[in-house]
Amino acid sequence: MTENEDCIRKFMDGDAAFLKQLYAKNYFGVEAYILKNSGTKEQARDVFQHGLLVLYTLLKKEKLQISNFDNYLFTAVSYTHLRAHETR
């Protein structure tokens, strides 16, 4: 099993230790991106949560070929932010 496959499995299983690590590793980069793009800390929290849900839903529905889990997560989150920003 590759590292990405292991990340996906842990994410889909709701592995608490993995999710805590996922937040620690990715959240502040996402927050910085949101703040840099006219967002707030509250929006960053909301967008990060929504991005995780989007990623979970996509993984549940489809067999995605993800080469880098962290990059895919950031892409899902940034896309979520852009979509939310467009609707304002």
C-alpha positions as CSV (number, residue, x, y, z in Angstrom):
1,M,0.0,0.0,0.0
2,T,1.4,3.4,-1.0
3,E,1.5,6.3,1.4
4,N,-1.4,8.0,-0.4
5,E,-3.5,4.9,-0.2
6,D,-2.8,4.7,3.5
7,C,-3.8,8.3,3.9
8,I,-7.0,7.8,2.0
9,R,-7.9,4.6,4.0
10,K,-7.2,6.4,7.3
11,F,-9.2,9.5,6.2
12,M,-12.2,7.4,5.0
13,D,-12.1,5.3,8.2
14,G,-12.1,8.4,10.4
15,D,-8.9,7.5,12.1
16,A,-8.7,10.1,14.9
17,A,-4.9,10.3,15.1
18,F,-4.7,10.7,11.4
19,L,-7.3,13.4,11.3
20,K,-5.5,15.3,14.1
21,Q,-2.3,15.0,12.1
22,L,-4.1,16.1,8.9
23,Y,-5.3,19.3,10.7
24,A,-1.9,20.0,12.2
25,K,-0.2,19.6,8.8
26,N,-2.6,21.3,6.5
27,Y,-4.9,23.8,8.3
28,F,-2.6,26.7,8.8
29,G,-1.5,26.7,5.2
30,V,-5.2,26.7,4.2
31,E,-5.9,29.5,6.7
32,A,-3.0,31.6,5.3
33,Y,-4.4,31.1,1.7
34,I,-7.9,32.1,2.8
35,L,-6.7,35.2,4.6
36,K,-4.5,36.2,1.7
37,N,-7.5,35.9,-0.6
38,S,-9.9,38.3,1.3
39,G,-11.2,35.7,3.8
40,T,-11.5,35.6,7.5
41,K,-10.3,33.0,10.1
42,E,-13.9,31.9,10.5
43,Q,-14.3,31.4,6.8
44,A,-11.0,29.4,6.8
45,R,-12.4,27.1,9.4
46,D,-15.7,26.7,7.5
47,V,-14.0,26.2,4.2
48,F,-11.5,23.7,5.6
49,Q,-14.4,21.6,7.0
50,H,-16.4,21.9,3.8
51,G,-13.3,20.9,1.8
52,L,-12.9,17.8,3.9
53,L,-16.5,16.9,3.3
54,V,-16.1,17.4,-0.4
55,L,-13.0,15.2,-0.5
56,Y,-14.8,12.5,1.6
57,T,-17.8,12.6,-0.7
58,L,-15.7,12.4,-3.9
59,L,-13.6,9.5,-2.5
60,K,-16.8,7.7,-1.4
61,K,-18.5,8.1,-4.8
62,E,-15.5,7.6,-7.1
63,K,-12.3,5.8,-7.4
64,L,-10.0,8.8,-7.6
65,Q,-6.3,8.5,-8.5
66,I,-4.7,10.8,-6.0
67,S,-0.9,11.2,-6.4
68,N,-0.5,13.4,-3.3
69,F,-3.2,13.4,-0.6
70,D,-2.2,16.8,0.9
71,N,-2.1,18.5,-2.4
72,Y,-5.5,17.1,-3.4
73,L,-7.0,18.3,0.0
74,F,-5.6,21.8,-0.6
75,T,-7.1,21.9,-4.1
76,A,-10.5,20.8,-2.8
77,V,-10.3,23.4,-0.1
78,S,-9.2,26.2,-2.4
79,Y,-11.9,25.3,-4.9
80,T,-14.5,25.4,-2.1
81,H,-13.2,28.9,-1.1
82,L,-13.4,30.2,-4.7
83,R,-16.9,28.9,-5.1
84,A,-18.0,30.4,-1.8
85,H,-16.4,33.7,-2.8
86,E,-18.2,33.7,-6.2
87,T,-21.6,33.4,-4.5
88,R,-21.1,36.5,-2.3
